[in-house]
């Protein structure tokens, strides 16, 4: 079974992505609360009411953008195939294997390459 290329990088990027989505949702909630407080303390002032409406609209638009990005990411991950090391130029699957009680050995297509073959 070929190893996934750069699993640490993939895990790191997935962690960053989930953190950013969580921060965006938290910011949305904070913006909705701030817009509500702005509306409550407007005391009928039309300018302040319009400002609170704009703040709420901006928060909703931001949340829609984040949700579209999440849906697009999931759609692209399903649509695009996972990288396969055997399809890269040269077509050789390379892996290092630990030998019991011995050194690590490079395997190319499941075989130890012979240094003397042409």
Steps between C-alpha positions, in 0.01 A plus 500: 500500500664827393535763766309826470736774383582745775248380760627750756435791262152373420416464868640846574301664219179324607554625855556856381187478281279382785640768733427773243144377448440492876641852540275623217190355668598655834553837329157468338336447839689796648402724206133403531510581872670836433244583229220415742647720771544781247132464410393505865696813588404689184196655678318545169787685330462406131872532433591259781229254395636503145851443637382199702324363191823532300696323776253212506502476119881490495501224763254287303690552174823398673339183635361414156848539349651269763226240451547512123873447548435195719257354245741572213787335686295186566381491140852539361639229729235259371544605138879501474682168537754451775860522380645163407878466510493237224362757252788742535772512231706183511211303646705347781359466848783555744496424869750445778440183699659412832650152499477313831843529660638673192517830312226681313466378143370696202226317312413598143178337379531250785855389411845594624670667202817337375777759479680301231210457255479729201 
